[in-house]
Amino acid sequence: MSGGFARLPAPPYYAVVFSSQRNAADPEEYAATAERMFALAQRQPGYLGVESVRGADGFGITVSYWESEAAIAAWRAQAEHAEIRRHGRRHWYTHYELRVGRIERASAYEAGRDDPGSRD
């Protein structure tokens, strides 16, 4: 999965925050599947971007961004994604939490730029 900041439009848009604790099972399969889900999400209507990190202790946060709640629902209903969620519960996660929110304001800072890049 590509790292770094997602390039997003001006708000409003939606964020799906997936916080998870991984176990040590099948790291290669997990990495390949995460890449597959990233590629699949990119083709979903309404997908805007993703930001994801995982620590050495297995705790990770992935935030995917979407145009609408309908786009999020369609991604949730996508058959391959649904099967991978079931597989993940059985094989890769000891705990996870999912949160969905509407982003109303956003701002950015980049060192060396005079304008902080406010987008709100």
Buried (B, 14 or more C-beta within 10 A) or exposed (E): BEEEEBEBEEEEBBBBBBBBBBEEEEEEEBEEBBEBBBEBBEEBEBBBBBBBEBEEEBEBBBBBBBBBEEBBEBBEEBEEBEEBBEEBEEEBBEEBEEEBEEBEEBEEEEEEEEEEEEEE
